Amino acid sequence: MPGLPKGEDEHRDPFFTHFRPRPSLSSRGPFALRDRLACHYHDAELKLLGSGMRLSLHGGCVVWLAIGAAAIVPLPAPAAAQVPPQTDCAALEAGPTRTVTRIIDGETVALDDGRELRLIGSLAPRAIDVGLEHGAWAMETKTRDALGDLLLGKSIELKFGGARTDRYGRLQAHAFLVEREQRRWVQHYLLANGLARAYAGAGNRACASELLAAERGARESRRGLWAEAAYQVRSAREIKELLGYRTTFQLVEGQVVRVALVRGAIYLNFERRWRHAFSVLLRREDRILLGDFAGNPNGLVGQRVRARGWIDQRDGPRIDLSAAGQLEVLTKAAQPEAR
């Protein structure tokens, strides 16, 4: 698109502590004074000053102390769940080893042979996601910086899972960093840390389930970009909202109420009055994208699903799975027999 940096059109289309001391009427010296503490907190640790005694408290309470000095200290937050590193994907074909010489953006790097590498399968945050000018979105900068800390000046192994170049002539590959006898899959790292969203474009769908699994942990923990309202999962029933997100990549959830085959395309409808409602479509030959329902698309009726891809409009908003989309079935109701 005119006026956008190279690749930008890819993003357009295809809980502290509070307490209140209440001293008793009795006051016979600092160590005989009974202080009544009405405690209102989440989780806290009560430390009796000068005694070294500690009492862990959970929930609201009233505590009577025989010592006049006390302090409420917040307990440390539980450590974030550690994401186990994914080291490989068996579906990929080995490629060359190259050195990263420059970070172009959160999903593209320059290599020592002069070519550019698009980290296929991970979609980095862009300013366009929130209607800002290029380079003005904090999450965009965060991902780019994290990628630089991880890769700049280091060698990576490239592996391919489909089309090896894109329309800009960039390499499309998965990257693996081998450092101090440790191996790290770069796309998995970005997704697991909430620095990107998973996607699968036509002709490059290898390892899609592994990448979705990496993203799932970050999304459910609201890690990284998933803490931002801009990346929340949308409802299939919010038609006006979805139309406002035309040309952007979104995750949309809803219950399938109708499946139709129209001129070689399979349509998943989410409203009885489907014409101006949200829909998901795919070419009949791409029914493998329906996973367990590939042989019986009608079995999706009544199922709650999550579709991801770029929003476009044909009467109502829609996502074309065949172009660059994925479908996850969130419920596992019994499938009716194929007819």
N, C-alpha and C positions, 0 to 999 in steps of 0.2 A: 504494500500500500504506500502511496506517496507520502513522504514526510515522516515515515516511521523508520527506526533503525532496522537493519537487516534481521529478519526473524521475528520482529515485533508482531507482524500480522499473524504469526502462529498463535498468539495469545488473543487475537481477535476472533479468528475463525477456527475452517478445518481445524482470707479469713484471718488482735493483740490482746491484751489482757486488761481487765478493768476490775478494781475492787474498791469498796468503800468502808474504812475503818469506823467502827462504832464503839468507843471506849465504854466500859461498864461504870456503874456508880462507885464501885469499889476501887480504891487507889491506895495500896499500902506499899509502894516502892516499885521500882522498875521491873523487878523479877517476880513480884507478887501480883502485879497488875494483870487483870484479865481483859484482853482486847477481843471484842467480837468482830470478826471479819465477815461481812456479807460478800460472798465471792460471785462474780459473774464473768465467766471466761469460757474459752473453748477448751484447750488443754493447757495446763500450767504445772509448774513445779514450785512448791512452797519450801523455801529454805529458811530455817530458823537461824538468824544471824548470831554468831558467836558460839553456836553449838555444833555447827557442821551437820546438823540433822536435816534431812530432806524428806519431803512428803510429796508424792506425785498425786495430782488431782485430775479428775476427768469429769466434766459436766458441772452444773451449777451446785453450790453448796453453802453451808454456814459452818465456819470453823472457829472453835474456841481455843485460844492459846493461853498457856501459862507463862508465856514470855512476851515482853512488851515490844520486841522488835522483830519484824518479819518482812520478807520481801517476796513478791510474786515474780517469778522468772519464767518466761515462755519456754516451753519445751522446744527443742530443735525440730524443724519440720522433717517429716520422713524423707529419706533420700529418694530421689526420682528413680523410677524403675530403670535398670540398665538394659539397654537394647543389645542383645547378642549380635555380634557382627556376622553378616552373611558373607561367605568367602567365595562363592561361585554359583553358577547356574549351568546345569548340564546341557541345556538346549543351545548353547552358544558355540560358535566356531572361533578357533584361535586366530588372532591377527598379530600385527607387529607390536613392538615395544617402542614407545616414543617418550620424549621429555616434554613436560608442559612449560612453555616459555612465557605465556601471558594468560591472564584470566579476562575473558571478554565480557561475560555476564555469568549469572548463576547457573547456567546450563551449557555454556560454550567456552572452550579453551583453545588457545593456539599451541601448535606443536612445533618441534624443532625442525621439521621438514617443510615448514611454511604453510601446512594445511591447518584447517580449523576442525575441531571435533565437537559435534553436538552430542551431549550425554543423553542418549535416547532413553525414553521411559520415565524421565523426571522432568516436571514442568516447574521451573523456578518462579517465584513471585515477581511480578512486574508492576510498575507504576500504573499501567493501564487498568490493572485489576481494581483500583480504587479511584480512577479518574484523575490521577496526578500526571504531571509532566515526567518525561523519561528521567530516571535517576533520583526522583524526589520521594520515593517510597522506602521507608526504613527497612521493611522486610526484604526488599530487593537488594539493598546494600548489605544486609546481614548475611544473606545467602552467598553473595559474591565474595565477601570477605572470608567466610568460612571455607569456601571452595579454594580460595587463594592460600589460606593457612594449611589446607590439606595437601594441595597438589603443586603449587608453584615451585618450579625448579626441580621437580621430582619426575622419576620415570614411571610410566603406567603401561600396563599390558592392555591392549585393545582386544575385544571379542565382539563378534558380529552375530546378530540374530535375525537378519532380514536384509532389506535394502541397505547397501553400504554407504550411499551418499544421498543427500537431499537435493531439492531444486536449486539450492545456492551453491552446490558443489562441496558442501561440508561433509566430512565423514560422520556417519551415524553409528555409534558403537557403545558398548558397555565398557567401562574403565575399571581396572583393578590396580590398586596401589600395593606394591610389595615393599615393605620397609621393616628392617630389623626382624626378619623371619616371620613377620606378620603380614597377612593378606587381607585387604579391605576392598569390598565392592563399593565403588564410589556412589552409584545411584542408590543403593540400599542405604548407605550412610546418610545421604541427603534426606531421603524419605523418612527414615527411622527417627531423625532428629527434627522433623517438622520444618525442613528447609525447602521442601518441594512437594508437589502433588504427583501421584502416579497417573500415567496415561499410556495408551497404546495406540499408535497410529497404524493406518493400513500399511501392510508390508513390513511391520516391525513390532510384532506382538509377542515375541519370545520372552519368557520369564515374567509374564504379566502377573501371574498369581503370586509369585515371590515378592514382586514390587508392591502389590496391593497389601500383602501381609505386613510388609515393612511400614507402609503408610498407616495402616490400621492402628498400630500401637501408638503412634504419635497423635493421631486424630482423637482417639479415645482418651488420651492423657492431656489433650489440649496443649500439646507441645509445639513451640515455634509458631508457624503461621496459623495453626488451628486454634490459637487463642484469639485470633482476630475475627471480628464479625464479617469481614469481607470474604472469608473463606468458609463460612458456615454452610452446612448442607441445606439446600432449599427444598421447599415443599412443592410437590407436583400440582397442588391445588391453587397455589398462588400465581395465577396466570399473569396478572399485571406486573408483578414483581419479576417474573421470569422474562417477560418481554423487555423489561428494562436492562436485562443482562445479555441482550443479543450480541453476538460476536465474541462473547467471553466464555471461558472454560468454567463449567459449574458441575457440582454434584447435586442430583435431584432425587428425592425419595418419594414414593407413593405406592398405592395399591393398584395393580392392574385389574381393570374391570372388563376389558374386551381385547381380543386379539383378532386382527383381520389380515387377510392376504389381498393386496391390491396391486395389480400390474407388476407382479414379480417382487414386491416388497412386503415385508412383514411389519405390521404396525401394532404397537402396544399402546392402548388408550387407557387413560386414567380417570375419565369422566364418561357418563352415559351420553351426554351431549358433547361428543368428542370433537366436532369440527373446529372449534376455536379454543380447545383445551390443549394442555401439554401432551405430547406424544413422543414415543421412541420408535425409530424405524431402523430397518436394516434390510439389505438385499437378501433374497431368499437363499442364495448360495453362501451367504455368510452366517447361516443359522448356527454354526458352531459357536458363535459368540453368545448363544443362549445357554451354553454349558449343558447341564443335565437335562435341559428342556429343548435341546436342539432337535430331537426327533419328535417332539410333541409340544410345539409352541403354545397350544391352547391350554396346556397344563399351567401356564403362568397366570391364568385368570384366578384372582383371589390372592395371589402372592404379593407380598411387599418387596419391592426391589429398589435398588439404588443405581441410577444411570449416571454416567459421567461422560462429558464431552463438551463440544462447543454448541452453544445455543444459536439456532437460526429460527426463521419464521416461515411457515407456510400455512396461512390461516391463523393457527396458534403457534406457540413456541414448541420447538422440538429438538431432539438430539439424534443425530445420525450415527449409529454405532459403526456402520461400515466405513465411514470416513475416518473417524478417530475417536472411537468411544468404547466403553466397557459397561457390562451389566453385572451387578451382583444381586443374587437372590437372598433376601434377608430372612425369609420364613421358609420353612420346609414342610408345607402342607402336602397331603397325599395328592399325587398327580392322577387326574382322570385318565382313563384309557384313551389312546389315540383313536381317532375316527377316520 
